[in-house]
Structure formats: C-alpha cells, structure tokens
Amino acid sequence: MSNLRLAIIGLGSMGATHANNVVAGKIPGAELTAVCDSRPDVLAAFAPAKPFTDYRALLKAGVADAVLIATPHFQHTAIGIAALEAGLHVLVEKPISVHKADCDRLLAAYRGREDRQVFAAMFNQRTLPVHQKLKAMLTAGEIGDVFRAQWTITNWFRTDAYYASAGWRATWAHEGGGVLLNQCPHNLDLFWWFLGDARAVRAHCHFGRHHRIEVEDEVTAYLELESGATGVFIASTGEAPGTNRLEIAGNRGRLILEDDKLSFLRTAVPVREFQRTSPERFGKPAVEPVAIELALGADQHNAIIRNFVSAIRDGAPLIAPAVEGVHSVELANAMLLSTWLDRTITLPVDGALYEAELQKRIAASPRTSA
C-alpha cells in the first residue's frame, strides 16, 4: 500500500513539530505532501511538500488524502468543515472548536461520513500509560462506584512575558478563553474520559486575577456527574509551585494520580457495606496498598498521528475520535457561562446562549486584532 498523503495546515509551534516528525520518518505509512500557512516564509523549510497560503486552494489541489489542522483555535471549525466536505480524513488539534455551537457545526459536517472518512482529535495525553491504566481500572470497576473526584491542576504557571509573546494569546477574539481553552483541554478531556458526563456545573472563574489579561487565569468548579458522583476541578496559571493531583474516591478505596504516579488504597470490604454493618462507632474499613504496573512511556503526539494513519489504512480503532472532543469544550463553556451568568449550568450547554455571551465579550474587548 502506498503512503498516506498528509497535509498540515498551520505551521506554528505544534504544526511545525508535527511536520518535522513526519519528514523524519516517525509516522510510518505517511508522507508530508503539502503544507499551508498564511506566512509564505515558513513554507520553504518543508520542501518538497507543496506550499499553500490558502487552505481552500490546498483542499482543491488533490495533493493530500488527509489533513492535520494546527491553526489558531477559532479556525478549526471552518477548516475542519471544508476538509470533511472535500472528502479528506481529518485530524484536528485541541480544542476541536472554541465553543459548543461551533462543535455542533463541525460534527454535523461529519455526520453521514463515518464509514468513509476518519475524523480524530489530538488528545495525546490519552496515550500516556498512567492515564490508560487509570482508565482501565475505572472501566473494570476496581474502585467500585465513584463517590467523588477532585483534580487540582495548578502547575500551568505562566509569566506576563508568555501572554505578551503573541497578540492572539489570552484574548476572547482569537483564543476564546484562557486556562480552560489553552492549558486545560487535555485535563477536561481526561476528566470526561475517566468519569463520564456531567449534568450540572457551578463555577467561579477569575479573569486577569494574576496577569494583565482579559480571560480566565484561575478557575474553581463544582460538578455533578451523571453517575451520581461529584467533582471539583481547580486550575490556575498564577500559582507556583503548582500541583497536579487527581484524587478519585469510590466504594473500594481511593485512587491518586500525582507526579505521573498512580497509587491505589483498596478497602478490604466495600465502604458502604462496612458503613452499614459495622458495630463500631468510629471504625474504618481496613485498607491495603495495591501495586500498579505501568507500561513504558508513549510518544504522545506521534502516537496519535500514527493511530490516525492506522485507522485510515488498516481500520484501527481511534484513540481519540473527534466526536468526543465536544465534551472538553462543553465543560469549559459551562464553567465560563456559570461565572458570567452567576448560576448553575445544566448540561448539555445551550450552544447559542454561550456563543452570544462570548460575542458580547469579543465586542467589548480592546484586543480584537492579533
């Protein structure tokens, strides 16, 4: 079978990295046949891949079987729809869109094409062995019914120089948000992947609390999950030293993911059984640590691209189907909308309402040009 012809649209930091990895032969079965960026000067570095400054021209040129979209967030929807309608396979960087309404438009363009086109998202952290192990343990019910989950993810520290490094950063008009849309899409995707859908969110987002920016740089959210569990999600780009700790409590003990290590304290009997049957007023169920073996590390982004290529060539199941990308976007939207409207948001999020509220902030922003 001949190599898959892959085009990359957007040659910023991530797009250029992906392109270099394909050229270096790190994606077996694929070759870089076209690149597209609005800056003509960056295209020559990837010759002999055909250069384009307009993605529409690339899609019409017949030089690719698949595209990887690595443009700024707001462009994902229009480019993704055009690529799908052109009959190409699509891999889109996170988030798949900035807001729920755009997600719905993008996924509507894919509807009816599932049998002939592959549509994936760059949720590369799903490939990490520690995340895959945690997912497998939860799916297998090793912790029993989940009572509560808390993720404190505050090691996203950023300086003012970071936000000043590009005009699109930390703007409603060009990035669509702050820590939730830039740093945390992976964490929000994993939160859903591990724990399932939320039915309600009450959040408190702080805008420019730590930096001279208009978007959120600190978030504390309370979630009620469809499973009956509750959750707390805390994120910040203004704390140092930060923390990255996910704690999940269930009927058979507690799982903790911290510092890329997974620990499990399992109760000898189910918690609810002990609670209801023990004659001891202050007794607690006995616990024992469970040894957890992890596979070797994953090649993250390249692993997702290789899986994308394998899905196209061999029918392999996708690690991160793009249709699942709506969940992380919806959680981020719910947290912002809860803060803007000062109330609990029930899911699914009203996409039209969120889009209208976002447009109000774009219109009021002094930073409408990158």
C-alpha positions in Angstrom: 0.0 0.0 0.0 1.3 3.4 -0.9 2.0 6.0 1.8 -0.9 8.2 3.0 -0.5 11.7 1.6 -0.7 14.0 4.6 -1.0 17.8 4.5 -0.5 20.1 7.6 -2.5 23.3 7.8 -0.9 25.8 10.3 2.9 25.8 10.8 3.1 27.4 14.2 5.0 25.7 17.1 2.9 22.5 17.1 2.2 22.3 13.3 5.9 22.7 12.5 6.7 20.0 15.1 4.2 17.6 13.5 5.6 18.3 10.0 9.2 17.7 11.1 8.2 14.4 12.7 6.5 13.2 9.5 9.5 14.3 7.4 11.8 12.5 9.9 10.0 9.2 9.3 8.4 9.0 12.7 5.0 8.3 11.2 5.3 5.1 9.2 2.9 4.8 6.3 2.6 8.6 5.8 4.4 11.2 3.8 4.2 15.0 4.0 2.9 16.1 0.6 1.6 19.7 1.4 1.8 22.4 3.9 -0.2 25.6 4.4 0.4 28.7 6.4 -0.5 32.4 5.9 3.2 33.2 6.3 4.9 32.3 2.9 8.4 32.5 4.5 7.8 29.4 6.7 6.7 27.1 3.9 10.1 26.6 2.1 11.5 24.7 5.1 9.3 21.7 4.2 10.1 21.3 0.5 9.4 19.3 -1.5 5.9 19.4 0.2 3.7 21.6 -1.9 3.3 25.1 -0.3 0.0 26.9 0.1 -1.0 30.1 1.8 -4.7 29.4 1.4 -6.2 26.2 2.9 -9.0 26.3 0.3 -6.5 26.0 -2.5 -4.8 23.1 -0.8 -8.1 21.2 -0.4 -8.9 21.7 -4.1 -5.4 20.7 -5.3 -5.8 16.9 -4.9 -2.4 16.6 -3.2 -3.5 15.0 0.1 -5.6 12.2 1.4 -5.7 13.6 4.9 -5.1 16.9 6.7 -3.8 17.8 10.2 -5.2 21.1 11.3 -2.9 23.0 13.7 -4.2 26.6 13.3 -5.4 29.0 15.9 -8.5 27.7 17.7 -11.2 29.7 16.0 -10.1 28.5 12.6 -10.6 24.8 13.5 -14.3 24.8 12.7 -14.3 26.4 9.2 -11.2 24.5 8.0 -12.4 21.2 9.5 -15.8 21.5 7.8 -14.1 22.4 4.5 -11.7 19.4 4.7 -14.5 17.0 5.6 -16.7 18.3 2.7 -13.7 17.9 0.4 -13.7 14.2 1.3 -10.4 14.1 3.3 -9.6 12.4 6.5 -9.1 15.0 9.3 -7.0 15.2 12.5 -7.6 18.4 14.4 -5.6 19.9 17.3 -7.3 20.5 20.6 -9.8 22.0 21.2 -11.8 20.8 18.2 -13.6 24.2 18.4 -13.8 27.1 20.8 -17.4 26.7 21.8 -20.3 24.2 21.7 -22.1 25.8 18.8 -19.0 25.5 16.6 -18.5 22.0 17.8 -22.1 21.2 16.7 -21.4 22.7 13.2 -18.2 20.8 12.8 -19.6 17.5 13.9 -22.7 18.0 11.7 -20.4 18.2 8.7 -19.0 14.7 9.7 -22.4 13.1 10.1 -23.0 10.5 7.4 -19.3 10.3 6.5 -18.3 8.0 9.4 -18.0 4.9 7.1 -15.6 6.6 4.6 -13.7 9.3 6.5 -11.6 9.2 9.7 -12.0 12.2 12.0 -9.7 12.3 15.0 -8.6 14.8 17.7 -5.1 15.5 19.1 -5.8 14.3 22.7 -2.3 12.9 23.0 -2.5 12.6 26.8 -4.8 9.7 26.4 -1.8 7.7 25.2 0.2 8.1 28.4 0.4 4.7 30.2 -0.6 6.1 33.6 -3.8 7.6 32.0 -4.6 4.4 30.1 -4.1 2.4 33.3 -6.4 4.7 35.3 -9.0 4.5 32.6 -8.8 0.7 32.5 -9.1 0.4 36.3 -12.2 2.6 36.4 -13.8 0.8 33.4 -13.1 -2.5 35.2 -14.8 -1.2 38.3 -11.8 -1.8 40.5 -12.6 1.2 42.7 -16.4 0.4 42.7 -18.9 3.2 42.3 -17.2 6.5 42.3 -18.2 8.9 45.0 -16.1 11.9 44.4 -13.3 13.2 42.2 -11.1 16.2 42.6 -8.5 17.5 40.1 -6.2 20.3 41.2 -4.2 21.3 38.2 -2.3 24.5 39.1 1.2 23.7 37.6 0.3 25.7 34.5 2.3 28.7 35.7 2.8 31.4 33.1 4.6 34.8 33.2 3.4 38.1 31.8 6.0 37.7 29.1 4.3 34.5 27.9 1.0 36.3 27.4 2.7 39.2 25.7 4.6 36.9 23.3 1.8 36.9 20.7 -1.2 39.2 20.1 -3.7 36.3 19.9 -2.9 35.0 23.4 -5.4 35.4 26.2 -8.0 37.2 24.0 -11.7 36.4 23.6 -11.5 37.2 19.9 -8.6 35.0 19.0 -8.1 32.3 21.6 -11.6 32.2 23.0 -10.5 31.9 26.6 -7.6 31.4 28.9 -6.5 28.5 31.1 -9.6 26.5 30.2 -9.2 26.8 26.4 -5.4 26.8 26.2 -3.9 24.8 29.0 -6.7 22.6 30.3 -8.4 21.0 27.2 -6.4 17.8 27.9 -7.3 17.7 31.6 -11.0 18.3 30.8 -10.9 15.6 28.1 -9.4 13.2 30.6 -11.9 14.2 33.3 -14.7 13.2 31.0 -12.9 10.1 29.6 -12.3 8.8 33.2 -15.6 9.8 34.8 -18.3 10.3 32.2 -20.8 13.1 31.5 -21.6 15.9 33.9 -25.2 17.0 34.3 -24.6 20.3 36.2 -21.7 22.7 36.7 -21.3 25.7 39.1 -18.0 27.5 38.6 -16.2 30.6 39.7 -13.7 31.9 37.1 -11.4 34.8 37.8 -10.4 37.0 34.8 -7.0 38.5 34.9 -6.5 37.8 38.6 -2.8 37.0 38.2 -1.9 38.6 34.9 -2.8 41.6 32.8 -5.2 39.7 30.6 -8.9 39.7 29.9 -9.6 36.0 30.0 -9.7 33.5 32.9 -6.4 32.6 34.6 -8.0 30.9 37.7 -11.0 28.5 37.9 -12.7 26.6 40.7 -15.7 24.4 39.6 -18.1 22.0 41.2 -19.6 19.3 39.0 -22.4 16.9 39.5 -21.9 13.8 37.3 -24.5 11.6 35.6 -23.1 8.7 37.5 -24.2 10.3 40.8 -20.6 11.3 41.7 -19.5 14.8 42.4 -16.4 16.5 41.2 -14.2 19.6 41.8 -11.9 21.0 39.1 -9.3 23.7 40.0 -7.0 25.3 37.6 -4.6 28.3 37.6 -1.7 29.8 35.7 -0.7 32.0 38.6 0.5 29.6 41.3 4.0 28.5 42.0 4.9 25.8 42.9 1.8 24.3 41.4 0.1 21.0 41.9 -1.2 18.3 39.5 -3.2 15.9 41.7 -6.3 13.9 40.7 -8.0 12.0 43.5 -10.9 9.6 43.0 -12.7 8.2 45.9 -15.0 5.2 45.5 -16.7 2.3 47.2 -13.5 0.2 47.2 -11.0 2.9 48.1 -9.0 5.8 46.7 -7.0 6.3 43.5 -4.5 9.2 43.4 -2.7 10.3 40.3 0.2 12.7 41.1 3.6 13.3 39.7 2.9 10.8 36.9 2.4 8.1 39.5 -0.7 6.2 40.2 -1.5 4.8 43.7 -4.5 2.8 44.9 -5.5 2.2 48.5 -8.2 -0.6 48.4 -10.6 -1.3 51.2 -10.9 -4.9 52.4 -14.7 -4.6 52.1 -16.8 -2.1 50.2 -17.1 1.2 52.1 -20.9 1.2 52.0 -21.1 -2.3 53.4 -18.8 -1.5 56.3 -20.6 1.7 57.0 -24.0 -0.1 57.3 -22.9 -3.3 59.1 -20.0 -2.3 61.4 -21.0 -2.2 65.1 -18.0 0.2 65.7 -19.0 3.8 66.1 -15.6 5.1 65.0 -14.4 2.1 62.9 -13.0 2.3 59.5 -12.6 -0.4 56.8 -9.1 -1.8 56.6 -7.1 -0.8 53.6 -4.2 -2.2 51.7 -1.9 -0.6 49.0 -2.2 -2.2 45.6 0.9 -2.3 43.4 0.3 -0.9 39.9 2.4 -1.8 37.0 2.7 0.7 34.1 3.7 0.2 30.5 6.6 2.2 29.1 6.1 5.8 28.1 4.2 6.8 25.0 5.3 9.1 22.1 2.2 11.2 22.8 1.6 13.4 19.7 3.3 11.0 17.3 1.3 8.1 18.8 -2.0 9.9 18.0 -0.8 10.6 14.4 0.3 7.0 13.9 -3.1 5.8 15.2 -4.8 8.2 12.8 -2.8 6.8 9.9 -3.5 3.2 11.1 -7.2 4.0 11.3 -7.2 5.1 7.7 -5.0 2.4 6.3 -6.0 -0.6 8.5 -9.2 0.3 10.2 -7.6 0.5 13.7 -9.9 2.0 16.4 -9.2 5.6 17.2 -7.6 6.6 20.5 -9.3 10.0 20.4 -12.3 10.3 18.0 -13.1 13.9 17.2 -16.7 13.4 18.1 -15.6 13.0 21.7 -13.9 16.4 21.5 -17.1 18.2 22.3 -17.1 17.1 25.9 -14.0 19.0 27.0 -15.3 22.1 25.1 -18.7 21.8 26.8 -17.1 21.6 30.2 -15.0 24.7 29.6 -18.0 26.5 28.2 -20.2 25.5 31.2 -17.6 26.8 33.6 -17.3 30.2 31.9 -21.1 30.5 31.4 -21.7 29.7 35.0 -19.5 32.5 36.0 -20.9 35.0 33.5 -24.5 34.3 34.5 -23.7 33.6 38.2 -25.7 30.4 38.3 -25.5 26.6 37.9 -25.4 25.4 34.3 -27.2 22.2 33.3 -25.7 20.2 30.5 -25.9 19.9 27.6 -24.8 23.6 27.3 -27.1 25.9 25.3 -24.6 26.5 22.4 -26.4 29.5 21.1 -26.5 31.2 24.5 -22.8 30.6 25.1 -21.9 31.9 21.6 -24.0 35.1 22.3 -22.3 35.7 25.6 -18.8 35.1 24.1 -19.6 37.6 21.3 -20.5 40.2 23.9 -17.0 39.9 25.4 -15.4 39.9 22.0 -17.3 43.1 21.1 -16.3 44.8 24.4 -12.6 43.8 24.1 -9.9 46.3 23.1 -7.9 43.3 21.7 -9.9 42.3 18.6 -6.8 42.2 16.3 -3.9 39.8 16.8 
